[in-house]
């Protein structure tokens, strides 16, 4: 009973349309940002990454292209969060908490590369990245190959 509660998801998994229409694109971006920021702790983040990998297999071809476009442009999308990133680095200098130290380490890696790494480490992530690699720019493809 305790283990079931410990490892079961307390929140319902976000659902997306198969073609990522409407608000789904922004919700997907928010989920991807939450992954690279490690929101909610390791267990919740692992569930989130697995859900993102599973989502890709359930998308239509149009949805997969939207997903690939988001991953492809993720560095530009994540630029909006630069101020927050900087404040985490300052916090690491002042207080030295483990999450803050991770923010310093994260500053040396691009958001897209970190996202690709997380997706690749999830169950089924390697094959998902291989399929995704057929739909992204050469620069993103190189990052995918480096993570596989």
HELIX and SHEET records of a PDB file:
HELIX    1   1 UNK A    2  UNK A    7  1                                   6    
HELIX    2   2 UNK A   24  UNK A   36  1                                  13    
HELIX    3   3 UNK A   42  UNK A   58  1                                  17    
HELIX    4   4 UNK A   61  UNK A   72  1                                  12    
HELIX    5   5 UNK A   74  UNK A   78  1                                   5    
HELIX    6   6 UNK A   79  UNK A   81  5                                   3    
HELIX    7   7 UNK A   82  UNK A   95  1                                  14    
HELIX    8   8 UNK A   98  UNK A  106  1                                   9    
HELIX    9   9 UNK A  111  UNK A  121  1                                  11    
HELIX   10  10 UNK A  125  UNK A  132  1                                   8    
HELIX   11  11 UNK A  133  UNK A  135  5                                   3    
HELIX   12  12 UNK A  138  UNK A  147  1                                  10    
END                                                                             
